[in-house]
Amino acid sequence: MDKVRVAMVGCGGICNFHLSHLTQFEDVVFAGFMDIRPEKAREKAAAAGAGKVYEDYLKMLDDARPDALYICVPPDQHGSIEFEAIRRGIPFLVEKPMALGMELAHSIRDAAGKAGIVTAVGFQDRYLDIIEKTRELLEGRVVGLIDGAWLGGIPGPYWWPTYATSGGQIVEQNIHLFDMLRYLIGEPAKVYCAGGRGIVRREGYDLHDYSSAVITFRSGVVATLFTGCYLDRNVPGKNGLHFRCVDADIRYTLRQSVEIDTGSMVQIFRKQADQGVAEDRAFIDAVKTGDQSLVRSPYADACKSLALTLACNESIATGKEISLI
Ligand SMILES: NC(=O)c1ccc[n+]([C@@H]2O[C@H](COP(=O)([O-])OP(=O)(O)OC[C@H]3O[C@@H](n4cnc5c(N)ncnc54)[C@H](O)[C@@H]3O)[C@@H](O)[C@H]2O)c1
């Protein structure tokens, strides 16, 4: 296929992100936009300079016949969109978190696997040059402990402040760092997570304001990850992961840089390339060639990061350590 016909369902904030990359690609054309708020779909079609606006995603799939579908709806809106795409053999990129329960996520995973379509999940950090550098710096080093944090305020989307609609901050937001731990360190064996409330006072909000998760990996590495949305500000430059190696400290600052400190020398590597462009390019190339291996976060792999974050919620709720084996 020379041109990939892309359609989008859910035309809010993250749709802008993907659109800003896709409009740079000469081999992408826009087939359709759909949102339950039609003005959002109209806005995106205007920004793309092409693409029909639909009020029904099924009609869009049948009428626009896209080669690829971007699914950018809130976390509680998944299921039938994916199954209808799979039924029609349409490859899709779905935003994280791809579901709020593993039963649904696994049934989408299995159906997509059976259909043999290309899938991708929006773990954009897997395409960061500084994550590649972190991987390189960790190579051959012995890590014992890792600590990390994603703290900030409450993001704007209307669906964010409740567990029923977002899954909470660990599942909706810090899932990126949990996924980075899996990407860089390997698979987890168990997790214990404690959470607290009482700082954020806001009508309709039912999330934990903060939590601390202790993850034991199958390799024996222990990581502690903080998550919090009680700050009155965002703190770029303060979030990320800190790997305590035998012979060095490696500090990944979220989407900005990675630094290695061996005691005798410090080297800082700053982000040079746009990971969002790389993420969308990889998905479009995978659709064109049918080569799933171009995608760094296929649906089946992303399910394991989702399971880890949902296990944190379960641990907070039950007070128990959750096994992931
Ligand atoms: N990968 C990332 O870095 C990243 C960043 C931000 C958001 N996200 C994820 O993207 C998803 C969307 O987040 P957002 O910030 O764009 O939210 P948003 O609220 O800005 O946009 C979501 C859009 O979906 C529409 N919508 C809701 N239900 C729908 C349905 N059933 N069918 C069609 N449209 C529907 C809403 O009207 C809204 O316009 C979330 O899962 C979020 O976690 C990922």
The ligand as an SDF file (V2000), in Angstrom:
LIG
                    3D

 44 48  0  0  0  0  0  0  0  0999 V2000
    0.3410    7.8970   25.4890 N   0  0  0  0  0  0  0  0  0  0  0  0
    0.3130    8.9900   26.1940 C   0  0  0  0  0  0  0  0  0  0  0  0
    1.3390    9.5580   26.5520 O   0  0  0  0  0  0  0  0  0  0  0  0
   -1.0240    9.5780   26.5600 C   0  0  0  0  0  0  0  0  0  0  0  0
   -1.1320   10.9360   26.9070 C   0  0  0  0  0  0  0  0  0  0  0  0
   -2.4010   11.4440   27.1850 C   0  0  0  0  0  0  0  0  0  0  0  0
   -3.5190   10.5920   27.1730 C   0  0  0  0  0  0  0  0  0  0  0  0
   -3.3610    9.2770   26.8660 N   0  0  0  0  0  0  0  0  0  0  0  0
   -4.5070    8.3500   26.8780 C   0  0  0  0  0  0  0  0  0  0  0  0
   -5.3560    8.6170   25.7730 O   0  0  0  0  0  0  0  0  0  0  0  0
   -6.7190    8.3660   26.1340 C   0  0  0  0  0  0  0  0  0  0  0  0
   -7.5150    9.6300   25.8450 C   0  0  0  0  0  0  0  0  0  0  0  0
   -6.9780   10.6820   26.6130 O   0  0  0  0  0  0  0  0  0  0  0  0
   -7.1480   12.2200   26.1630 P   0  0  0  0  0  0  0  0  0  0  0  0
   -6.2020   12.9960   27.0120 O   0  0  0  0  0  0  0  0  0  0  0  0
   -7.0910   12.3510   24.7100 O   0  0  0  0  0  0  0  0  0  0  0  0
   -8.6400   12.4760   26.6720 O   0  0  0  0  0  0  0  0  0  0  0  0
   -9.6640   13.5520   26.1150 P   0  0  0  0  0  0  0  0  0  0  0  0
  -10.8090   13.5840   27.0670 O   0  0  0  0  0  0  0  0  0  0  0  0
   -8.9450   14.8090   25.7690 O   0  0  0  0  0  0  0  0  0  0  0  0
  -10.1370   12.8980   24.7330 O   0  0  0  0  0  0  0  0  0  0  0  0
  -10.9380   11.7430   24.6770 C   0  0  0  0  0  0  0  0  0  0  0  0
  -11.9940   11.9860   23.6060 C   0  0  0  0  0  0  0  0  0  0  0  0
  -12.7670   10.8000   23.4200 O   0  0  0  0  0  0  0  0  0  0  0  0
  -14.1150   11.1600   23.2540 C   0  0  0  0  0  0  0  0  0  0  0  0
  -14.9260   10.0020   23.5870 N   0  0  0  0  0  0  0  0  0  0  0  0
  -15.3360    9.5630   24.8150 C   0  0  0  0  0  0  0  0  0  0  0  0
  -16.0000    8.4010   24.6970 N   0  0  0  0  0  0  0  0  0  0  0  0
  -16.0170    8.0980   23.3720 C   0  0  0  0  0  0  0  0  0  0  0  0
  -16.5590    7.0330   22.6350 C   0  0  0  0  0  0  0  0  0  0  0  0
  -17.1960    6.0060   23.2400 N   0  0  0  0  0  0  0  0  0  0  0  0
  -16.4490    7.0560   21.2900 N   0  0  0  0  0  0  0  0  0  0  0  0
  -15.8190    8.0880   20.6630 C   0  0  0  0  0  0  0  0  0  0  0  0
  -15.2660    9.1340   21.3100 N   0  0  0  0  0  0  0  0  0  0  0  0
  -15.3710    9.1140   22.6550 C   0  0  0  0  0  0  0  0  0  0  0  0
  -14.3130   12.3600   24.1480 C   0  0  0  0  0  0  0  0  0  0  0  0
  -15.4220   13.1420   23.7380 O   0  0  0  0  0  0  0  0  0  0  0  0
  -12.9830   13.0850   24.0000 C   0  0  0  0  0  0  0  0  0  0  0  0
  -13.0250   14.0660   22.9800 O   0  0  0  0  0  0  0  0  0  0  0  0
   -6.6800    7.9750   27.6040 C   0  0  0  0  0  0  0  0  0  0  0  0
   -6.6910    6.5790   27.7340 O   0  0  0  0  0  0  0  0  0  0  0  0
   -5.3630    8.5080   28.1150 C   0  0  0  0  0  0  0  0  0  0  0  0
   -4.8260    7.7680   29.1720 O   0  0  0  0  0  0  0  0  0  0  0  0
   -2.1470    8.7670   26.5270 C   0  0  0  0  0  0  0  0  0  0  0  0
  1  2  1  0
  2  3  2  0
  2  4  1  0
  4  5  1  0
  4 44  2  0
  5  6  2  0
  6  7  1  0
  7  8  2  0
  8  9  1  0
  8 44  1  0
  9 10  1  0
  9 42  1  0
 10 11  1  0
 11 12  1  0
 11 40  1  0
 12 13  1  0
 13 14  1  0
 14 15  2  0
 14 16  1  0
 14 17  1  0
 17 18  1  0
 18 19  2  0
 18 20  1  0
 18 21  1  0
 21 22  1  0
 22 23  1  0
 23 24  1  0
 23 38  1  0
 24 25  1  0
 25 26  1  0
 25 36  1  0
 26 27  1  0
 26 35  1  0
 27 28  2  0
 28 29  1  0
 29 30  1  0
 29 35  2  0
 30 31  1  0
 30 32  2  0
 32 33  1  0
 33 34  2  0
 34 35  1  0
 36 37  1  0
 36 38  1  0
 38 39  1  0
 40 41  1  0
 40 42  1  0
 42 43  1  0
M  CHG  2   8   1  16  -1
M  END
$$$$
